[in-house]
């Protein structure tokens, strides 16, 4: 066989594999680009929901509006997907959002798919807010109602006594409660209670969502995502809007988009911090009103978060 014949045969054999690899590579790139785009859509929708959910009530008191938050969230999603006038596409898109959580100061709401009958007797399927649940914990005869900071309510059923206030202020009334007397233990129990309650309801709603997805011909198996304890704790730093987006196809090879986004209203945590590099090469974190800080593009909520990034406290504003 001539060498030219061998070359032609080699090309014939190899070319299909080269084309296949090229198609797979292009598909992965497209899937990655689509995922980035969808994350941007989700982040923008959550941000708009947070901006809409805080409204002024009587005496200028801040009130949380679940309805305004949900309306703004979906309105932004519909605009980003270009389906504002397409009711069928809206219905399909909502199926890829199994659960939404509104994290309030003293409890939380879960929004997930429900079926009910309207006044005409027709079955209606839509996302509805469930009743608000408190951050409740029971230990050694006491019932604790936590909040997103150190304000707590404690009920003693045996003596039918109710205590309410900052942890340190009510400690004198509860001498046998270790949770109230030790700040570190209090924070551990408070954070664990809040995250476990929300996590349990989120996981239940996502698992339940599969039966609704099948009604739309979606065979994807919705399942609770893995979120580390550290990430969960960050999610409960302030009043916020947490949305999960799962299962939407992003590639030809069966790739699916799975993500979640949290937007915080910055009501509970008043202090914001900014990290900036000093001329000496070290990173320092600053308060919002620090005279030294000039880089304010990225906001950090806690000093611990700044410290984990290697930043030292500013010597000017002493955060």
The 8 nearest C-alpha neighbors of each residue, nearest first, counted from 0:
[[1, 4, 2, 5, 3, 6, 8, 7],
 [0, 2, 4, 3, 5, 6, 7, 8],
 [1, 3, 5, 4, 6, 0, 7, 8],
 [4, 2, 6, 5, 1, 7, 0, 8],
 [5, 3, 7, 1, 6, 2, 8, 0],
 [4, 6, 2, 8, 3, 7, 9, 1],
 [5, 7, 3, 9, 4, 8, 2, 10],
 [6, 8, 4, 10, 9, 5, 11, 3],
 [9, 7, 5, 11, 6, 10, 4, 12],
 [8, 10, 6, 12, 7, 11, 13, 5],
 [9, 11, 13, 7, 12, 8, 14, 6],
 [10, 12, 8, 9, 14, 13, 7, 15],
 [13, 11, 9, 10, 14, 8, 15, 16],
 [12, 14, 10, 16, 15, 11, 9, 17],
 [13, 15, 17, 16, 10, 11, 12, 18],
 [16, 14, 18, 17, 13, 19, 12, 11],
 [17, 15, 19, 14, 18, 13, 20, 12],
 [16, 18, 14, 20, 19, 15, 21, 13],
 [19, 17, 21, 15, 16, 20, 14, 22],
 [20, 18, 16, 22, 21, 17, 15, 23],
 [21, 19, 23, 17, 22, 18, 24, 16],
 [20, 22, 18, 24, 19, 23, 25, 17],
 [21, 23, 19, 25, 20, 24, 26, 18],
 [24, 22, 26, 20, 21, 25, 27, 19],
 [25, 23, 21, 27, 26, 22, 20, 28],
 [26, 24, 28, 22, 27, 23, 21, 29],
 [25, 27, 23, 29, 24, 28, 30, 22],
 [28, 26, 30, 24, 29, 25, 31, 23],
 [29, 27, 25, 31, 26, 30, 32, 24],
 [28, 30, 26, 32, 27, 31, 33, 25],
 [31, 29, 250, 27, 249, 33, 28, 32],
 [32, 30, 34, 28, 33, 29, 27, 35],
 [31, 33, 29, 35, 34, 30, 28, 36],
 [32, 34, 36, 30, 31, 35, 249, 29],
 [35, 33, 37, 31, 36, 32, 30, 38],
 [36, 34, 38, 32, 33, 37, 31, 39],
 [35, 37, 33, 39, 34, 38, 32, 40],
 [38, 36, 40, 34, 39, 35, 33, 41],
 [39, 37, 41, 35, 40, 36, 42, 34],
 [38, 40, 36, 42, 37, 41, 43, 35],
 [39, 41, 37, 43, 38, 42, 44, 79],
 [42, 40, 38, 44, 39, 43, 37, 45],
 [43, 41, 39, 45, 44, 40, 260, 38],
 [42, 44, 46, 40, 41, 45, 39, 47],
 [45, 43, 72, 75, 41, 47, 46, 42],
 [46, 44, 48, 42, 47, 43, 262, 72],
 [45, 47, 43, 49, 48, 44, 262, 42],
 [48, 46, 50, 44, 45, 49, 71, 51],
 [47, 49, 68, 72, 45, 71, 51, 46],
 [50, 48, 46, 52, 51, 47, 264, 262],
 [49, 51, 47, 48, 52, 46, 53, 264],
 [52, 50, 48, 68, 49, 53, 67, 47],
 [51, 53, 68, 64, 49, 63, 67, 50],
 [54, 52, 63, 51, 62, 61, 64, 50],
 [55, 53, 62, 61, 52, 63, 56, 64],
 [54, 56, 61, 59, 60, 62, 57, 53],
 [57, 55, 60, 59, 62, 61, 54, 58],
 [56, 58, 59, 60, 55, 61, 62, 54],
 [57, 59, 60, 56, 55, 61, 62, 54],
 [60, 58, 55, 57, 56, 61, 54, 62],
 [59, 61, 56, 58, 55, 57, 62, 54],
 [62, 60, 55, 54, 56, 53, 59, 63],
 [63, 61, 54, 53, 56, 55, 60, 64],
 [62, 64, 53, 52, 65, 54, 61, 103],
 [65, 63, 52, 67, 66, 68, 53, 62],
 [66, 64, 68, 67, 69, 52, 63, 101],
 [65, 67, 69, 68, 64, 70, 52, 71],
 [68, 66, 70, 64, 52, 69, 65, 51],
 [67, 69, 48, 52, 65, 71, 51, 66],
 [68, 70, 72, 66, 71, 67, 65, 73],
 [69, 71, 67, 72, 68, 73, 74, 66],
 [70, 72, 74, 48, 68, 69, 73, 47],
 [73, 71, 44, 48, 69, 70, 75, 74],
 [74, 72, 76, 75, 70, 71, 77, 69],
 [73, 75, 71, 77, 76, 72, 70, 78],
 [76, 74, 44, 78, 73, 77, 72, 71],
 [75, 77, 73, 79, 78, 74, 44, 80],
 [76, 78, 83, 82, 80, 74, 75, 79],
 [77, 79, 81, 75, 76, 80, 83, 74],
 [80, 78, 76, 81, 77, 75, 40, 82],
 [81, 79, 77, 78, 82, 76, 83, 40],
 [80, 82, 78, 79, 77, 83, 84, 76],
 [81, 83, 85, 77, 84, 80, 78, 88],
 [82, 84, 77, 85, 78, 81, 86, 74],
 [85, 83, 82, 86, 81, 89, 77, 88],
 [84, 86, 82, 88, 87, 83, 89, 81],
 [85, 87, 89, 88, 84, 90, 83, 82],
 [86, 88, 90, 89, 85, 91, 92, 82],
 [89, 87, 91, 90, 85, 86, 92, 82],
 [88, 90, 86, 92, 87, 91, 93, 85],
 [91, 89, 87, 93, 88, 92, 86, 94],
 [90, 92, 88, 94, 89, 93, 87, 215],
 [93, 91, 89, 94, 90, 95, 88, 96],
 [94, 92, 95, 96, 90, 91, 89, 97],
 [93, 95, 91, 92, 96, 212, 97, 90],
 [96, 94, 93, 245, 92, 244, 246, 97],
 [95, 97, 244, 93, 94, 243, 98, 245],
 [98, 96, 205, 208, 95, 111, 243, 94],
 [97, 99, 111, 110, 96, 243, 204, 205],
 [100, 98, 242, 110, 241, 109, 243, 111],
 [101, 99, 109, 241, 108, 240, 102, 110],
 [100, 102, 240, 108, 107, 239, 103, 241],
 [101, 103, 107, 239, 238, 100, 240, 106],
 [104, 102, 238, 106, 107, 105, 101, 239],
 [103, 105, 147, 146, 238, 106, 102, 237],
 [106, 104, 146, 103, 133, 134, 145, 147],
 [107, 105, 133, 103, 132, 134, 104, 131],
 [108, 106, 102, 103, 132, 131, 101, 133],
 [107, 109, 131, 101, 100, 129, 130, 128],
 [110, 108, 100, 129, 128, 99, 111, 101],
 [111, 109, 128, 99, 127, 98, 126, 129],
 [112, 110, 126, 98, 127, 97, 109, 204],
 [111, 113, 126, 125, 127, 124, 208, 114],
 [114, 112, 124, 125, 126, 127, 111, 115],
 [113, 115, 124, 123, 122, 125, 112, 116],
 [116, 114, 123, 122, 117, 113, 124, 121],
 [117, 115, 122, 121, 120, 123, 118, 114],
 [116, 118, 120, 119, 121, 115, 122, 123],
 [117, 119, 120, 116, 121, 122, 115, 123],
 [120, 118, 117, 121, 116, 122, 123, 115],
 [119, 121, 116, 117, 118, 122, 115, 123],
 [122, 120, 116, 117, 119, 123, 118, 115],
 [121, 123, 116, 115, 114, 120, 117, 124],
 [122, 124, 115, 114, 116, 121, 125, 117],
 [125, 123, 114, 113, 115, 122, 112, 126],
 [126, 124, 112, 113, 127, 123, 114, 111],
 [125, 127, 112, 111, 113, 110, 128, 124],
 [128, 126, 110, 111, 125, 112, 129, 113],
 [129, 127, 110, 109, 108, 130, 111, 126],
 [128, 130, 109, 108, 110, 127, 131, 111],
 [131, 129, 108, 132, 128, 109, 107, 110],
 [130, 132, 108, 107, 106, 129, 133, 109],
 [131, 133, 106, 107, 130, 108, 134, 135],
 [134, 132, 106, 135, 105, 107, 131, 144],
 [133, 135, 145, 106, 144, 193, 105, 192],
 [136, 134, 144, 133, 143, 145, 137, 142],
 [137, 135, 143, 142, 144, 192, 138, 134],
 [136, 138, 142, 141, 143, 135, 140, 139],
 [137, 139, 141, 140, 142, 136, 143, 176],
 [140, 138, 141, 137, 176, 142, 175, 155],
 [139, 141, 138, 155, 142, 137, 156, 157],
 [142, 140, 155, 138, 139, 137, 154, 143],
 [141, 143, 137, 154, 153, 136, 138, 155],
 [144, 142, 153, 136, 135, 152, 137, 145],
 [143, 145, 135, 152, 134, 151, 153, 136],
 [146, 144, 151, 134, 143, 189, 135, 105],
 [145, 147, 105, 148, 104, 150, 151, 134],
 [146, 148, 104, 237, 236, 105, 235, 145],
 [147, 149, 146, 150, 267, 145, 151, 104],
 [150, 148, 165, 166, 151, 146, 147, 145],
 [149, 151, 165, 164, 148, 146, 166, 145],
 [152, 150, 145, 164, 144, 163, 149, 165],
 [151, 153, 163, 144, 162, 143, 164, 145],
 [154, 152, 143, 162, 142, 161, 163, 144],
 [155, 153, 161, 142, 141, 160, 156, 162],
 [154, 156, 160, 141, 159, 157, 158, 161],
 [157, 155, 159, 158, 154, 160, 141, 140],
 [156, 158, 159, 155, 140, 160, 141, 154],
 [157, 159, 160, 156, 155, 161, 154, 140],
 [160, 158, 156, 155, 157, 161, 154, 162],
 [161, 159, 155, 158, 154, 156, 162, 157],
 [160, 162, 154, 153, 155, 163, 159, 152],
 [163, 161, 153, 152, 154, 160, 169, 164],
 [162, 164, 152, 151, 153, 161, 169, 165],
 [165, 163, 150, 151, 169, 166, 168, 152],
 [166, 164, 150, 168, 167, 149, 151, 169],
 [165, 167, 168, 149, 169, 179, 150, 170],
 [166, 168, 170, 165, 169, 179, 180, 171],
 [167, 169, 165, 166, 170, 164, 171, 172],
 [168, 170, 171, 172, 167, 166, 164, 165],
 [171, 169, 173, 167, 172, 168, 179, 180],
 [170, 172, 169, 173, 174, 168, 167, 180],
 [173, 171, 170, 169, 174, 162, 168, 175],
 [172, 174, 170, 171, 176, 175, 169, 179],
 [175, 173, 176, 171, 172, 170, 180, 177],
 [174, 176, 173, 177, 180, 179, 178, 172],
 [177, 175, 178, 179, 173, 174, 180, 170],
 [178, 176, 180, 179, 181, 175, 184, 174],
 [179, 177, 185, 176, 180, 184, 181, 182],
 [178, 180, 177, 176, 170, 181, 166, 185],
 [181, 179, 177, 178, 170, 176, 182, 167],
 [182, 180, 184, 183, 178, 179, 177, 185],
 [181, 183, 185, 184, 186, 180, 179, 178],
 [184, 182, 186, 185, 181, 187, 178, 188],
 [185, 183, 187, 181, 186, 182, 178, 188],
 [184, 186, 178, 182, 188, 183, 187, 189],
 [187, 185, 189, 183, 184, 188, 190, 182],
 [186, 188, 184, 190, 185, 189, 191, 183],
 [187, 189, 191, 185, 186, 190, 192, 184],
 [188, 190, 186, 192, 187, 191, 185, 193],
 [191, 189, 193, 187, 192, 188, 186, 194],
 [190, 192, 188, 194, 189, 193, 195, 187],
 [193, 191, 189, 195, 190, 194, 188, 196],
 [192, 194, 190, 196, 191, 134, 195, 197],
 [193, 195, 197, 191, 196, 192, 198, 190],
 [196, 194, 198, 192, 197, 193, 191, 199],
 [197, 195, 199, 193, 198, 194, 192, 200],
 [196, 198, 194, 200, 199, 195, 201, 193],
 [197, 199, 195, 201, 196, 200, 194, 202],
 [200, 198, 202, 196, 197, 201, 195, 203],
 [199, 201, 203, 197, 202, 198, 204, 196],
 [202, 200, 198, 204, 203, 199, 197, 205],
 [203, 201, 223, 205, 199, 200, 204, 198],
 [202, 204, 200, 206, 201, 205, 207, 199],
 [203, 205, 207, 201, 202, 206, 208, 200],
 [206, 204, 208, 202, 207, 97, 203, 222],
 [205, 207, 203, 208, 204, 222, 209, 202],
 [208, 206, 204, 205, 209, 203, 210, 211],
 [207, 209, 205, 206, 211, 210, 97, 204],
 [210, 208, 212, 211, 207, 221, 206, 213],
 [209, 211, 213, 212, 208, 207, 214, 206],
 [212, 210, 214, 209, 213, 208, 215, 94],
 [211, 213, 209, 217, 214, 215, 210, 94],
 [214, 212, 216, 217, 215, 210, 211, 218],
 [213, 215, 211, 212, 216, 210, 217, 209],
 [216, 214, 213, 212, 217, 211, 91, 94],
 [215, 217, 213, 214, 218, 212, 219, 211],
 [218, 216, 213, 212, 215, 219, 214, 220],
 [217, 219, 213, 216, 220, 212, 209, 215],
 [220, 218, 217, 221, 246, 212, 209, 213],
 [221, 219, 222, 218, 209, 246, 217, 206],
 [220, 222, 209, 219, 205, 206, 245, 246],
 [221, 223, 206, 205, 220, 224, 202, 209],
 [222, 224, 202, 205, 225, 221, 206, 201],
 [225, 223, 226, 222, 257, 258, 202, 259],
 [224, 226, 227, 223, 222, 228, 230, 231],
 [225, 227, 224, 230, 231, 228, 229, 223],
 [228, 226, 230, 229, 231, 225, 232, 224],
 [227, 229, 231, 230, 232, 226, 194, 233],
 [230, 228, 232, 227, 231, 233, 226, 234],
 [229, 231, 233, 227, 232, 228, 226, 234],
 [232, 230, 234, 228, 233, 229, 194, 227],
 [233, 231, 229, 234, 230, 235, 228, 190],
 [232, 234, 230, 231, 236, 235, 229, 237],
 [233, 235, 231, 232, 236, 230, 261, 237],
 [236, 234, 232, 233, 237, 231, 147, 238],
 [237, 235, 233, 234, 147, 232, 268, 238],
 [238, 236, 267, 235, 263, 239, 265, 268],
 [239, 237, 103, 102, 264, 263, 104, 266],
 [238, 240, 263, 102, 262, 264, 101, 237],
 [239, 241, 101, 262, 261, 100, 102, 49],
 [240, 242, 261, 100, 99, 260, 101, 239],
 [243, 241, 99, 260, 259, 100, 98, 261],
 [242, 244, 259, 96, 98, 258, 99, 245],
 [243, 245, 96, 258, 259, 95, 257, 242],
 [246, 244, 257, 95, 256, 247, 96, 258],
 [245, 247, 255, 256, 257, 95, 219, 248],
 [246, 248, 256, 255, 245, 95, 249, 257],
 [249, 247, 255, 250, 254, 246, 256, 253],
 [248, 250, 30, 255, 254, 33, 256, 247],
 [251, 249, 30, 254, 252, 248, 253, 26],
 [250, 252, 253, 26, 254, 249, 248, 30],
 [253, 251, 250, 254, 26, 23, 27, 249],
 [252, 254, 251, 250, 255, 248, 249, 30],
 [255, 253, 250, 252, 249, 248, 256, 251],
 [256, 254, 248, 246, 247, 249, 253, 257],
 [255, 257, 247, 246, 245, 34, 249, 248],
 [258, 256, 245, 244, 246, 255, 259, 247],
 [257, 259, 244, 243, 245, 256, 260, 38],
 [258, 260, 243, 242, 244, 261, 241, 257],
 [261, 259, 242, 241, 42, 41, 243, 262],
 [262, 260, 241, 240, 263, 242, 45, 239],
 [261, 263, 240, 239, 46, 45, 49, 241],
 [264, 262, 239, 265, 238, 237, 261, 240],
 [263, 265, 266, 238, 239, 49, 262, 237],
 [266, 264, 263, 268, 267, 237, 269, 238],
 [265, 267, 264, 268, 269, 238, 237, 263],
 [268, 266, 237, 265, 269, 238, 147, 148],
 [269, 267, 265, 270, 266, 237, 300, 236],
 [268, 270, 267, 266, 265, 271, 300, 237],
 [271, 269, 268, 272, 300, 286, 287, 301],
 [270, 272, 300, 299, 287, 286, 298, 269],
 [273, 271, 299, 286, 285, 298, 287, 300],
 [272, 274, 285, 284, 298, 295, 299, 286],
 [275, 273, 284, 283, 285, 282, 272, 310],
 [274, 276, 283, 282, 294, 284, 277, 273],
 [275, 277, 282, 281, 280, 283, 278, 274],
 [276, 278, 279, 280, 281, 282, 275, 283],
 [279, 277, 280, 276, 281, 282, 275, 283],
 [280, 278, 277, 281, 276, 282, 283, 275],
 [279, 281, 278, 277, 276, 282, 283, 275],
 [282, 280, 277, 276, 279, 283, 310, 278],
 [283, 281, 276, 310, 275, 277, 311, 274],
 [284, 282, 311, 310, 313, 312, 275, 274],
 [285, 283, 274, 312, 273, 313, 310, 311],
 [286, 284, 273, 272, 313, 289, 318, 274],
 [285, 287, 272, 289, 288, 318, 271, 316],
 [286, 288, 289, 271, 272, 285, 273, 270],
 [289, 287, 286, 290, 292, 316, 285, 291],
 [288, 290, 286, 291, 316, 287, 292, 285],
 [291, 289, 292, 288, 316, 315, 293, 287],
 [290, 292, 289, 293, 315, 285, 316, 313],
 [291, 293, 289, 290, 294, 285, 275, 273],
 [294, 292, 295, 291, 275, 290, 289, 273],
 [295, 293, 296, 292, 275, 273, 274, 297],
 [296, 294, 297, 273, 293, 298, 292, 274],
 [295, 297, 294, 298, 273, 293, 274, 299],
 [296, 298, 295, 273, 299, 274, 294, 272],
 [299, 297, 273, 272, 271, 300, 296, 295],
 [300, 298, 272, 271, 301, 273, 297, 305],
 [299, 301, 271, 272, 298, 270, 302, 268],
 [302, 300, 303, 304, 299, 305, 272, 271],
 [301, 303, 305, 304, 306, 300, 272, 299],
 [302, 304, 306, 301, 305, 307, 300, 308],
 [303, 305, 307, 301, 302, 306, 308, 299],
 [306, 304, 302, 308, 303, 307, 310, 284],
 [307, 305, 310, 303, 309, 308, 304, 302],
 [306, 308, 304, 309, 305, 303, 310, 302],
 [309, 307, 306, 305, 310, 304, 282, 303],
 [308, 310, 306, 307, 282, 311, 305, 283],
 [311, 309, 282, 283, 306, 305, 308, 284],
 [310, 312, 283, 284, 282, 306, 313, 309],
 [313, 311, 284, 283, 318, 317, 314, 285],
 [312, 314, 283, 315, 317, 285, 284, 316],
 [315, 313, 317, 316, 312, 318, 283, 285],
 [314, 316, 313, 317, 289, 291, 290, 285],
 [315, 317, 289, 318, 313, 314, 286, 285],
 [318, 316, 314, 313, 315, 312, 285, 286],
 [317, 316, 286, 285, 312, 313, 284, 302]]
